């Protein structure tokens, strides 16, 4: 693997899921694989799971870890080519990346959508500069349009709960699976406009999985068709949730009326009552979650929730990717 910014960088999805599950069984199986190499974790936005899981994964592989909270600890960055830098910005992003090239063998970067310019966000105005100027492998820790490490963790979580009993790849394999699981990505309410990265990415990765995938969202909240493609989109949550095996809860703002929040009259927050229409569906969320806005306490803390298992799997999705990148560097 030469880089990791989307599912298209994964040669064999099932193979990397299997690798992640093997790593979960023995996280310290390759303690010196990254010996003598440095990964730079560059955060332009807040993070909890991504930061900690990436650090743990890198350390498990023996990598030296540099973590830069660029938005707080670095010089104010300029992202516009040809800019006259006579204002608040002190360092151009291409200069910062060139320095990172000198210090790091791998650069992993987290940035969010600006939610102001649809064109800038769709064209990945920040991540694209890392890909353009970096001379080492680039890993996306989330970007304006995708969150691939989260999506890989989601695939791992669905796999181990559908094909295995609980959270282990062995020895409790289920032998009676004879159909695809129904996976529903459902929109949830929020108090402010939220970016599309998790929803886009989950939709993209589910289309590479052997699942029956459906998206449920209110009118006016359809995701970018470049990510949903031919996925069935239903504007009635009750209809979409019928017979679901997995429900992924996530908010996003409008894509067509970019970053706006069209009025939604129906109640889209997931509750236990809505779960009665499902196949005792497992409930997922990427976190952080606004309790009793996006997701009710009764579901979040209930027996159907696999949200914390999903969060733990962030370690193993990152470690599998870092290991694959190191294979390329060590070849």
C-alpha positions, 0 to 999 in steps of 0.5 A, spaced: 500 500 500 503 506 497 498 511 501 491 511 504 486 516 503 480 512 500 477 505 499 480 505 492 487 504 496 485 498 498 487 492 494 483 487 497 478 489 502 477 482 505 484 481 506 485 487 510 479 486 514 482 479 516 489 482 517 486 487 522 482 481 526 488 477 526 492 484 529 486 484 534 488 477 537 495 479 538 496 487 537 504 486 539 505 481 533 510 486 529 513 490 535 519 492 531 516 492 524 517 500 524 523 500 528 527 506 525 521 509 522 517 515 524 510 517 523 508 524 523 500 525 525 498 532 523 491 534 526 488 540 523 482 539 527 480 536 534 480 529 535 480 523 541 479 516 537 483 518 531 489 521 535 489 515 541 488 509 536 493 512 531 498 513 536 497 506 540 497 503 533 504 506 531 507 504 537 505 497 537 509 497 530 515 500 533 514 506 530 517 513 532 510 517 533 510 525 532 504 528 534 503 535 531 496 539 533 497 544 527 491 548 529 494 550 536 501 549 536 504 550 529 504 557 525 498 559 522 498 556 515 496 559 508 493 554 503 492 558 497 497 558 492 501 564 490 498 568 496 501 575 498 502 573 505 502 579 509 496 577 514 495 572 519 498 566 516 506 565 517 507 559 514 505 556 507 502 549 507 507 546 502 513 549 506 510 545 512 509 539 508 517 539 505 519 540 512 515 534 514 518 530 508 525 531 512 522 529 519 517 523 517 517 516 513 509 517 513 505 523 514 498 522 517 493 528 516 486 530 519 482 535 516 475 537 516 471 540 511 470 548 511 463 548 510 463 554 506 466 553 499 462 546 496 468 546 491 474 547 496 471 541 500 469 537 494 476 538 491 479 536 498 483 543 498 487 541 504 488 533 503 490 534 496 496 539 498 499 533 502 498 528 496 501 533 491 507 535 496 509 529 500 514 525 498 512 520 503 506 515 504 500 520 506 494 517 510 488 520 511 486 521 518 479 524 516 478 529 510 473 534 507 469 528 504 472 521 507 474 518 513 477 511 511 480 509 517 473 510 521 470 506 515 475 500 515 473 500 523 466 499 521 467 494 516 471 490 521 466 491 526 460 488 522 464 482 520 466 480 527 459 481 529 455 478 523 460 472 521 463 471 528 460 471 535 462 477 539 469 481 538 473 475 536 475 472 529 476 465 533 474 460 535 467 462 535 465 462 527 458 462 526 456 456 521 449 458 519 450 465 515 446 464 509 444 471 507 447 478 507 446 482 512 442 488 511 446 495 513 442 501 514 446 508 514 440 513 517 441 520 518 440 523 525 438 530 528 443 535 530 444 542 532 449 545 527 451 543 520 455 537 520 460 535 514 459 529 510 465 525 511 463 519 515 457 518 511 460 519 504 466 514 506 461 509 510 457 509 503 463 508 499 466 502 503 459 498 504 459 498 496 465 494 497 462 489 502 457 483 501 451 487 504 444 489 503 446 497 504 440 502 504 441 509 506 435 513 510 435 520 510 430 526 510 428 530 503 433 535 502 439 531 505 441 526 500 449 525 500 453 526 494 451 521 488 459 520 487 459 516 493 452 513 494 452 511 486 446 506 485 445 505 493 438 505 495 436 512 498 429 512 502 426 518 505 422 514 510 426 512 516 421 506 518 421 503 512 428 503 511 429 500 518 425 494 517 429 488 518 435 491 519 441 487 522 446 493 523 444 501 523 449 506 523 447 513 526 450 519 523 448 526 522 450 530 516 448 537 513 445 538 506 449 537 500 445 540 494 444 546 499 451 546 501 452 546 509 445 548 510 439 544 514 433 544 511 427 543 516 425 536 518 418 535 521 419 528 523 423 525 529 429 521 526 432 520 533 433 512 534 429 509 539 428 502 542 421 503 539 424 504 532 429 497 533 422 493 534 422 493 527 429 490 525 432 484 526 435 486 533 439 490 529 446 492 532 447 500 533 453 503 530 456 510 531 462 513 530 462 518 536 462 523 539 455 523 539 450 528 542 446 524 546 438 524 546 439 529 540 442 524 535 441 517 539 437 516 545 440 514 552 436 507 551 439 505 545 446 508 546 447 504 553 442 498 551 444 491 549 444 493 541 449 498 541 456 496 539 459 503 539 464 502 544 467 495 540 467 500 534 471 505 537 476 500 540 477 497 532 479 504 530 486 501 533 486 495 529 484 499 522 489 504 523 494 498 525 493 494 519 494 500 514 500 502 518 503 495 517 501 495 510 504 502 508 511 499 512 511 493 508 511 497 502 517 502 505 521 496 507 520 492 501 
